[in-house]
Amino acid sequence: MPGLSTDLVVHKLPTDPAFPPVKKKNRKFKTDMSVKIKEEITKQLDAKVIRVTRYSTWLANVAPVPKKDGYHQILMDKEDAERKAFIIPWGTYCYRVMPFGLKNAGATYVREMTTVFHYMIHKEIEVYVDDVIIKSRKQFDHVGNLRKFFSEAPQLLKNDATVNWTNECQETFDKIKGYLSNPHVLVLPEHERPLILYLTVMDNSFGCVLGQHDITNKKEQATYYLSKKFTSYEVKLVEFRHIPRIYNEVVDALATLVSMLHHPDKVYVNPLHIQVRDRHAYCNVVEEEHDCEPWFHNIKEYIKLGVYPVQATCDQKRTIRCLASGFFLSGGILHKRTPYLGLLRCIDAKQALTIMAEVHSGVCGRHMSGYVLAKKILRVGYYWLTMEQDCINFVRKCYQCQVHSDPIHSPPSELHTMSAR
């Protein structure tokens, strides 16, 4: 495993020299667990994820947990590698590469990705820890964005790194090409073809598939699908009832009349846009900036042109100068400087509400608290001044969080009235 170039990134473990090193004794395991541990150690030694160490002042015991293989490309600092040493009955080892179990591993990975792809982030790609999405505004631009991304990807390897292209690699590559060239699930809908809707409704789940016929008008192709499994709380709130046509004469008559109407081709019918929201309407109200300018407008103008607001006082000008030292302007976009997360893009109130809704709804994990939501938005790469308080207020208004949260004010068990005779 070659790993990334140390000139690009290296992971360090800052420790307080006032605290002595932690050195634990060897821990015994059951026979079946010892066999699994030895297999994993052998596999990581062959992959050069770990190495043998001697006379280490830091020693920890292993904790076997079921876990998938992680990203092992960022090398540990030589001085700090010994601090990740662990002991087993067959010897003492330490990590050559950064394990993802460390608390600051995510910040190191984000710094590395920002360094390599800083000029593409928020434009052609979006990066969230070890996930990368390549995007484009138009379909014919997507191939160019892919080529641009892969042209920079070799920077993630050492200059002298060699790739052993095996038959297994070729088979995997052929499968990826076949999947990309022949999508099997969804296709783009055609404008003038009728849509076909299939519904499946059960007591605790709901599903639907929207499709169209292909050019031959013999084969159906799916264009969109949706499935939802209801929780015990949602089952009580959602109810589906099938009403036979014979008992729904009014709706049936209206549908028949509509099918008999034929609009000429020259008559334009305004489309009806329907948006279903999972929250009450009052939760979607955003407090916009009063002067129609984003909160960072004065800071951006000072960095760009060196000017202050017309009616700014001396104290306000000094505050703008102090704030401007923590921001960076690039290509007309203002970024917030941070010591561990790189540059964060500054957004206005309307964009902030959209990002909070997307991150909180499950794009970056399940529903979370306001403090965790703010931290995840920071790791995605966005920033605004009042984001922590705004995230807390946003979570408090989330309908699903209110329904599924723990009933903290309810007794742990059913209360019974007792009377003494």
KESE-94767 format. One record per atom (N, C-alpha, C): residue in one letter; x, y, z. Coordinates in steps of 0.1 Angstrom, whole numbers, plus 5000, padded with zeros to 4 digits. Last residue first. Layout:
aXYZ;...
//
This chain:
r443750145533;r442550125541;r442850115556;a445250355508;a445350275520;a444050265528;s445550325473;s444850385484;s445050295496;m446950405442;m446950315453;m446250395465;t446850395407;t446350465419;t446350365430;h449750355388;h448450295393;h448150375406;l451550435358;l451250465372;l449850405376;e453750255337;e452350295339;e452150315354;s457150375337;s456150275336;s454750335340;p458450625335;p459050505329;p458150385328;p456350905327;p456850805337;p457450685330;s457451165306;s456551065308;s457150965319;h459251355297;h458351395308;h457351285311;i460551245276;i461351265288;i460451305300;p460151035252;p459151115261;p459851135275;d462451095226;d462151015239;d461151105247;s461051165194;s461951185205;s461451115217;h459251155173;h459951035176;h460951045188;v457951405172;v457151285173;v457951165178;q460051585170;q459151595181;q458351475183;c461351505146;c462051495159;c461151505171;q459251565128;q459651425130;q460451405143;y459251845129;y458051765133;y458451625136;c461452075141;c461351965133;c460251875138;k461952285158;k460752295150;k460552175141;r464452215170;r463252225178;r461952235171;v466052235148;v465752105153;v464552105162;f466152515145;f465652435134;f465252295139;n467452595169;n466052635166;n465452555155;i469952485163;i469152445175;i467752475174;c470752625140;c470552475140;c469752425152;d470952885151;d469952855141;d469652705139;q473052845168;q471752875174;q470652855164;e475052785149;e474752695160;e473452725166;m475153005130;m474752865126;m474352775138;t475553275128;t474653225139;t474253085136;l477353305106;l477753355119;l476853285130;w477953015085;w477453155087;w477453185102;y479352785062;y479452865074;y478552985074;y480352455049;y479552585049;y479652655062;g481352195047;g482052305041;g481352435040;v480851965061;v480451965047;v481152085040;r481652045086;r482451945079;r482051935065;l479552225092;l480852275091;l481752175084;i477452045093;i477452145083;i478852205081;k478151905116;k478151835103;k478151935092;k477852105136;k479152045133;k479251975120;a475052145135;a475952255131;a477352205128;l474151895143;l473851945130;l474752055125;v475051895169;v475651795160;v475351845146;y473352095179;y474752105180;y475452015170;g470751985175;g471152115168;g472652135169;s470751625169;s470551745177;s471151875170;m469351455140;m470351475150;m470051605158;h468351195118;h468051325125;h468951335137;r471251035102;r469851035107;r469651175114;g473251155074;g473051075086;g471551095091;c473251335054;c474551315061;c474351235073;v470651315046;v471651315036;v472951275042;g468651355065;g469251215063;g470251205053;s467751595072;s466751505068;s467351365065;h469851765078;h469051705089;h468151595085;v470751835053;v471651765062;v470851695073;e468451975043;e469051855036;e469951775045;a467952175062;a466952085059;a467551955052;m470352325061;m469952255073;m468952155071;i470252405034;i471352315038;i470952245051;t468052585035;t468052465026;t469052365030;l468952775053;l467752695056;l467752565047;a471152885040;a471352815052;a470152725056;q469953015018;q470752895016;q471052815028;k468753225033;k467953135025;k468753005022;a470953355045;a469953285053;a469053185045;d474053275028;d473053365033;d471953285040;i477453145034;i476153145027;i475153235035;c480853085028;c479853165035;c478553175027;r482652785029;r481952885021;r480852955029;l485752755045;l484352725046;l483552825038;l488952605043;l488052725039;l486652675039;g489852385069;g490252465057;g489352585055;l489452275094;l488552235083;l488852315070;y491352385112;y491252245110;y490452195098;p491152665114;p492452605115;p492452455112;t489452855088;t489452775100;t490752695101;r488053135072;r489253055075;r489052985088;k485353135050;k485753155064;k487053075066;h484953305019;h485253185026;h485653225040;l483053444992;l483653465005;l483753335013;i483553464958;i482953384969;i483753404982;g485053584938;g483753644942;g482953574953;g487353434938;g486453424927;g485053484930;s487653454972;s488253394960;s487153374949;l488553595003;l487753614991;l488453544979;f488353495036;f489153495024;f488253505012;f488453595071;f487753555059;f488753565047;g489553715094;g489253575094;g488553515082;s489753985089;s490953905090;s490753755090;a487154085091;a487654055078;a488953975078;l486854135119;l486154015113;l486753975099;c488354365121;c488754245129;c488054115123;r486954535104;r488354505101;r488854375109;i484554555117;i484654495103;i486054455100;t485254675141;t484754545141;t484854475128;r486054925131;r487054845137;r486554695138;k483555015122;k484654995113;k485754905118;q482255035147;q481754945137;q482854915126;d483655245159;d483655105165;d483155005155;c483055455142;c484455405143;c484555265149;t480055375122;t480855445132;t482255385133;a478655385090;a479355315100;a480155405110;q477155485069;q476855535082;q477555455093;v478255345047;v478255485047;v478055545061;p480555075053;p479155125051;p479155275053;y483855095038;y482955075049;y481555115045;v486254945015;v485255045019;v484454995030;g487954765001;g488454845012;g487554955017;l487054594982;l487254734978;l487854814989;k487154334993;k487254354979;k487654494975;i486954365021;i488054285015;i488254315001;y484554515022;y485854575028;y487054495022;e482654355010;e482954485004;e484254535009;k482654145029;k483054115015;k483454245008;i481654275051;i482954215052;i483454185038;n479054345042;n480054455046;n481454395047;h477954085037;h478054185026;h479154295030;f477253875054;f478753905051;f478954015041;w474553855054;w475153905066;w476653935064;p473253985022;p473653875032;p474453935043;e470554215018;e471954185016;e472354075026;c468054315025;c468154235013;c469654205009;d467954425050;d468354515039;d468554435026;h467254205066;h466354315065;h466754405053;e467453865055;e468153985059;e467254105057;e464653655066;e465653705056;e466353825062;e463753395083;e463953535086;e465053585077;v461453175069;v462853205070;v462953355073;v459252915075;v459353055074;v460853095077;n458652655079;n459352685067;n459552835065;c457052615101;c458452575102;c459352615090;y454552675093;y455252775101;y456752735103;a453652445080;a454052555072;a454852655080;h455152135093;h454052235092;h454552365085;r456751895071;r456651975083;r455552075081;d457151765047;d457051685059;d456951765072;r455451875018;r456451895028;r456151805040;v455051854984;v454651794996;v455751815006;q454152064958;q455252024967;q454751974980;i453152104925;i452752054939;i453952014946;h452352314899;h453452254907;h452952224921;l450752294870;l450452304884;l451652234891;p451252494840;p451452374848;p451152394863;n448752644819;n449852664830;n449952534838;v448452574787;v447852544800;v448952554810;y447852734756;y448852704767;y448152684780;v446752634725;v446352684738;v447352634749;k447552504703;k447952644705;k447652694718;d446352254703;d447752264705;d448252404708;p443252254723;p444052264710;p445552284713;h442251994745;h442752134744;h443552144730;h439451824752;h440651824743;h441051964741;l437651634776;l438051764771;l439351754763;m437251384786;m436551414774;m436951554768;s438551374810;s439151294799;s438451324786;v436851534825;v438251584822;v438851504810;l434651364828;l434551494821;l435851544817;t435751164844;t435251134830;t435151254822;a436451294867;a437551234859;a437051204845;l433851364876;l434851464872;l435951414864;a432851104881;a432251194871;a433151304866;d434451024902;d434450944889;d433851034878;v433751204922;v435151204916;v435251134903;v431051124925;v431351264921;v432751264915;e431050844932;e430450894920;e430951024915;n432150634949;n432750764947;n432350824934;y431250384950;y430850464961;y431550604960;i432250274926;i430750284928;i430350374939;r434950264931;r434450364922;r432950384923;p435850214965;p435550164952;p434850274944;i438550344983;i437050364981;i436750314967;h440850255006;h440450234992;h438950244991;r442750455028;r441550375026;r441250375011;f445350495050;f445050485036;f443750405035;e446650715074;e445650615071;e445350615057;v448950815099;v448650795085;v447650685083;l449150805126;l448850935120;l448450915106;k449850545134;k448650605140;k448250735133;v452150515119;v450950425116;v449650485122;e453950675132;e453350715119;e452150635115;y454550515154;y453950655156;y453250695143;s455750295143;s454550275151;s453850405153;t456750395110;t457050355123;t455750345131;f456550285076;f456050365087;f456450315101;k458650295049;k458150215060;k457750295072;k458450375015;k458450435029;k457850325038;s459650454983;s459250354993;s459350415007;l459650534949;l459550584963;l459050474972;y461050614917;y460450524927;y460550584941;y461050684882;y461150734896;y460450624905;t461050554858;t461650684859;t461750744873;a461250234843;a460950314855;a461750444854;q459650124814;q460950164820;q460550254832;e458149854796;e458049964805;e459349994812;k457849774762;k458649764774;k458449884783;k456449864740;k456149734745;k456749704759;n457050094726;n455750094733;n455349954738;t459550134716;t458750034709;t457350024715;i460550334733;i460150364719;i459350264713;d458850244764;d459950284756;d459550314742;h456450384788;h456850284778;h458050334770;q457250474822;q456850504808;q457150394799;g456550514858;g457250464846;g456650514833;l456950514892;l456450594881;l457250554869;v455950334920;v456850334909;v456250414898;c455650324956;c455150354943;c456250364933;g454650214989;g455550224978;g454950254965;f454450185024;f453850245012;f454950245001;s453550015054;s454450055044;s453750105032;n451749905072;n452849975078;n453850015067;d449649795056;d449349855069;d450449945074;m450349905022;m450049805032;m449849875045;v450249964988;v449850025001;v449549905011;t451650044959;t451549934968;t451349994982;l451050164925;l451050184940;l450950054947;y452350284896;y451950164903;y452050194918;l451650484868;l451850484882;l451450354888;i452950604838;i452250494844;i452650484859;l452450874815;l453150814827;l452250704832;p452850914779;p452050904792;p452850834803;r455251134764;r454750994766;r453950994779;e456451374760;e455051354754;e454551214756;h459051374773;h458051474775;h456651444771;e460351094791;e460151164778;e458951254780;p462551074819;p461251064814;p461151144800;l465550874821;l464951004820;l463551004814;v465450574841;v465750644828;v465050784829;l466750344865;l465950464862;l466350524848;v468150074862;v467050114871;v466150224866;h470250014846;h469249914847;h468049964855;p472450164822;p471750174835;p470450084835;n475050104807;n473750044806;n473050044819;s477350244814;s476950254800;s475550194798;l477750174841;l477650314837;l477050334823;y478049894839;y476949954847;y476650104843;g480249864824;g478949804819;g477849874827;k482249984840;k481950034827;k480549984821;i482149804862;i481749944864;i481450014850;k482949564849;k481649574855;k481249724857;d485549644842;d484649614832;d483149614837;f486749664868;f486649784859;f485649764848;t486649404876;t485849504883;t485749624875;e488349284858;e487049244858;e486149344865;q490749424864;q490149444851;q488749394851;c491249334890;c491049474888;c490349494874;e491649054885;e490549104893;e490249244891;n494049064870;n492749024863;n491549064871;t495749364881;t495549224881;t494249194873;w498149604881;w496749584875;w496549434873;n499649764905;n499649624900;n498249594895;v501250064903;v499950004904;v500049864897;t503650244922;t503350154911;t502050084914;a504950564931;a503950454934;a503650374921;d506550774931;d507150654927;d506250534929;n504850984940;n505350984926;n505950854921;k501950864957;k503350904957;k503750904942;l498650994951;l499550894953;l501050944952;l497051214946;l496851144959;l497751034961;q497551294921;q498251364931;q498151304945;p495751154905;p497051104907;p497851174917;a493451334904;a493451224913;a494851164915;e493351514884;e493951554896;e494151444906;s492051374864;s493351424861;s494151474873;f489551324875;f490551214875;f491951264871;f488451584872;f488651524885;f489651414885;k488351614844;k489151714852;k489451654866;r486651404837;r488051404832;r488951504840;l484251494849;l484851374853;l486351364849;n483851734835;n484151744849;n484751614855;g483451624809;g484551714811;g484951724826;v481051484814;v482251404810;v483451494812;h479251694820;h479651604830;h480851524827;d478351864800;d479551904808;d480051804817;f476051754790;f477251744782;f478451794789;q474151834811;q474551694809;q475851674801;k474952104833;k474352054820;k474951914818;r476052134858;r474752194855;r474152144842;s477451854876;s477551954864;s476152004862;k479551684900;k478251734895;k478551824883;i480651424920;i481051504908;i479751554901;i481151374953;i480151374943;i480651474932;v482851164976;v483051274966;v481851264956;d483551085009;d482651074998;d482751194989;d485051115032;d485551025022;d484551005011;v483951425039;v484851335045;v485451245033;y482451525012;y482051505026;y482851395031;v482551754985;v483351654993;v482751655007;e481551804952;e481251824966;e481951714974;i482651964921;i482551854931;i482051904944;e482552204907;e482352074900;e482151954909;k482052384931;k481852414917;k481552284908;h482652294956;h481452384954;h481252434940;i485952234945;i484952224955;i483952334954;m487952304928;m486852234922;m485652224932;y490052414941;y489552494930;y488352434924;h490752214959;h490252334964;h489552414953;f491751944958;f490651984950;f490052114954;v493951924976;v494051874962;v492951934953;t493052055000;t494352094994;t494352044979;t490751905006;t490652055002;t491852104996;m491751655012;m490851675000;m490751814996;e493251725035;e493851665023;e493051685011;r491251815052;r492251905048;r493051855036;v489751585055;v489151695048;v490151795044;y491651425069;y491151385056;y490551495048;t491751565093;t492951545085;t492551515071;a489151545103;a489651675099;a490951665090;g489051265107;g488151325097;g488651465093;a490851225128;a491151165115;a490251235104;n490451305154;n490851415144;n491151355131;k489851065167;k488951175167;k489251285156;l490450755150;l490950865157;l489950985156;g489550555133;g488950565146;g489450685154;f490950535109;f489750635110;f489050635123;p494450545112;p493250475113;p492050575115;m497050635090;m496050695099;m494850605100;v499650385090;v498750485083;v497750525094;r501050225107;r501850315097;r500950425091;y500450155140;y499850185127;y500850275119;c502249895157;c501750025156;c501250055142;y502649615179;y502549675166;y502049815167;t504149335195;t503649475196;t503749535183;g503048985198;g503949095196;g503349235198;w501148795203;w502248765194;w503248875191;p499248885221;p500148785226;p501248755216;i499449245216;i498749125216;i499649015219;i499249605219;i499949475223;i498949355222;f499849895200;f498949805207;f499649675209;a500550245193;a501050105195;a500050025203;k500350505187;k499250425184;k499650275185;r502750625193;r501650645202;r500450575199;e504350575171;e504550485183;e503450505193;a503650785154;a503150645151;a503350555163;d504851025159;d503550995165;d503050855163;e507151035143;e507251055158;e505951015165;k506051005118;k506950905123;k507150915138;d502651045112;d503851105114;d504851005121;m500950815090;m501150865103;m502550935103;l499550865057;l500550805066;l500550885079;i496650785042;i497250895049;i498250835059;q495350545034;q496250615025;q497050725031;h493050375041;h494350365047;h495450415037;y489750375049;y490750435039;y492050445046;g488750045061;g488650185059;g489650245049;d486649755060;d487949815058;d487849965055;k484049745086;k484549735072;k485949795071;k483849565117;k484049695110;k484549665096;p483149445148;p482849425134;p482949555126;v485949465171;v484549505167;v484349475152;p488249405196;p487649355184;p486249395182;a490549605208;a489049585210;a488449535198;v493749565222;v492949575210;v491449545215;n495449795245;n494849665241;n493949675229;a498349995241;a496949975243;a496549835239;l501250185250;l500650055246;l499150045250;w504050375247;w502550385246;w502150245242;t506750325244;t506250375257;t504750385258;s508050035229;s507150145228;s506750195242;y509949835221;y510249925233;y509350055232;r509049805187;r509749755199;r510049865209;t506749715162;t507449815169;t508049755182;v505749625129;v506249585142;v506949695149;r502849795114;r504249745114;r504649705128;i499949815093;i500649825106;i502049775104;v499549815066;v498749905074;v499449925088;k500549635048;k501449745053;k500649855060;a499249415041;a498849535034;a499649655038;d500349235059;d500549215044;d500249335036;l499249335082;l500749335080;l501049315065;q496549285079;q497049425079;q498549435078;k496549005079;k496049075068;k496549225067;t497548955105;t498248905093;t497848985081;i495449065120;i496849125121;i497649085109;e493348905113;e493249045110;e494649105110;e494248655123;e493948665109;e493948815105;k494348715151;k495548685144;k495348695128;i491648755156;i492548865158;i493848845150;k490648505152;k490148615143;k491148735144;v491948365172;v492148325158;v491748435149;s490848485195;s492348505192;s492648465178;m488248405194;m488548545191;m490048565188;d488548135200;d488048165187;d488248315184;t489748145226;t490448085215;t489948135201;k489448475242;k489048335240;k489748285227;f492348665254;f491048645247;f490748505246;k494048885276;k493848755271;k492448745265;r496249165272;r494949115275;r494748975269;n499149305286;n498549225276;n497249165281;k498849635301;k499349495300;k498549415290;k499449975288;k498649865294;k499249725292;k500450285293;k501050155289;k500250045296;v500550625285;v499650515290;v500250385284;p502850875295;p502350785285;p501550675292;p501851165316;p502751045313;p502050955302;f501351505307;f500751375311;f501651255307;a502851705297;a502651705311;a502051575316;p502651705269;p503851645275;p503751635291;d499751625253;d500251715263;d501451645270;t499851565218;t499651525231;t500251625241;p498651535185;p499151625195;p498851575209;l499551335161;l498751315173;l499251415184;k499151375125;k499951395138;k498951375149;h499451275092;h498651285104;h499451285116;v500151455063;v500651355072;v499851375085;v500251555028;v499551545041;v500151435050;l502251615009;l500851655008;l500151665021;d504551495015;d504651635012;d503251695011;t503951225017;t504051305030;t504251455027;s501451104995;s502851164996;s502851245009;l499550825005;l499650955000;l501051005002;g500250474998;g499850585006;g500050714999;p500950204989;p501950314988;p501550434997;m500849885000;m500050005000;m500950125000;
//
